[in-house]
């Protein structure tokens, strides 16, 4: 499975960009999907996760209420809608696929990872 994330860039604080992650080479509808981020000098942090059936979603405490994960199985794509961005949201954002369908918050549970897309939030 290959994952290609896009949508990052320089955004002003308060902005609302949307990240996309397109999957290829597998059965996307069976995978749980997750978004993680990593800021310079920090550990990888869970942002959002979604079960394969899209009925269960999970969010990291720092983004709860501001970010929304969604998926479009017809397009093999998972999205991360980010609202009310803050400078502390600056990081490389990674999408990941969970081959057992979970939207786990643990990075080690995910087998497949995208290359990451950088989001820089200016104050």
C-alpha positions in Angstrom: 0.0 0.0 0.0 1.3 3.4 -1.0 0.0 6.6 0.7 0.5 10.1 -0.7 -0.3 13.0 1.5 -0.8 16.6 0.2 -2.4 19.9 1.2 0.3 21.3 3.5 1.9 24.6 3.2 2.2 28.0 4.9 -1.0 29.0 6.6 -1.9 31.9 8.8 -3.2 31.3 12.3 -6.9 30.8 12.3 -6.8 29.2 8.8 -8.6 26.1 7.7 -6.7 24.0 5.3 -7.6 20.4 4.4 -5.1 17.6 4.0 -5.6 14.7 1.7 -4.1 11.3 1.6 -4.6 9.0 -1.4 -4.0 5.3 -1.1 -3.1 2.9 -3.8 -2.1 -0.7 -4.1 -4.5 -2.2 -1.5 -8.2 -2.4 -0.5 -8.7 1.0 1.0 -12.2 0.4 2.3 -10.8 -2.3 4.7 -8.2 -0.1 6.3 -8.4 2.0 9.4 -6.8 5.3 8.7 -4.9 7.7 10.9 -3.2 11.1 10.9 -0.2 11.8 13.0 2.1 14.8 13.2 5.7 15.4 14.3 7.1 18.8 15.1 10.9 19.4 15.2 12.5 17.9 18.3 9.3 16.2 19.4 7.8 12.7 19.2 5.2 11.7 16.7 1.8 12.7 18.0 -1.6 11.1 17.3 -3.9 13.6 15.6 -7.0 11.6 14.4 -8.1 8.1 13.5 -11.0 6.4 11.8 -12.2 2.8 11.7 -12.6 1.1 8.4 -16.4 1.6 8.6 -16.1 5.3 9.3 -18.5 5.0 12.3 -15.7 5.4 14.9 -13.4 8.3 15.0 -10.8 9.4 17.5 -8.9 12.6 18.1 -5.9 13.8 20.0 -6.7 16.1 22.9 -4.8 19.0 21.3 -7.0 19.0 18.2 -10.3 17.8 19.5 -13.1 20.2 18.3 -10.9 21.8 15.7 -9.9 18.9 13.3 -12.1 16.4 11.5 -11.1 13.2 9.8 -13.2 11.8 7.0 -12.8 9.3 4.2 -14.1 8.8 0.7 -13.7 5.1 -0.2 -14.7 5.7 -3.9 -11.6 8.0 -4.2 -9.4 5.9 -1.9 -8.8 9.1 0.1 -8.8 10.2 3.7 -9.0 13.8 4.7 -8.1 15.9 7.6 -10.0 19.2 7.9 -8.1 21.5 10.1 -9.8 24.6 11.6 -8.7 27.4 13.8 -5.0 26.6 13.3 -2.5 27.7 15.9 1.3 28.1 15.6 1.7 25.0 17.8 0.0 23.0 15.0 3.1 23.4 12.9 4.5 20.0 12.1 4.9 17.4 9.4 1.6 15.6 9.0 1.6 11.9 8.2 -1.3 9.6 7.1 -1.1 6.0 8.0 -3.2 2.9 7.2 -4.1 0.2 9.7 -4.4 -3.2 8.0 -6.8 -4.5 10.7 -9.2 -1.7 10.2 -8.7 0.2 13.5 -8.3 3.9 14.0 -5.7 3.3 16.7 -3.9 6.2 18.4 -0.6 4.2 18.6 1.8 4.8 15.7 3.2 1.3 16.1 -0.1 -0.2 15.2 0.0 1.1 11.7 1.8 -0.8 8.9 1.7 1.7 6.1 2.8 5.3 6.1 2.8 8.2 3.7 5.7 10.5 3.2 4.3 13.5 5.2 3.3 17.0 4.3 4.5 20.0 6.1 2.1 22.5 7.7 3.5 25.7 8.9 1.3 28.1 10.8 2.3 31.7 11.1 1.2 33.9 13.9 
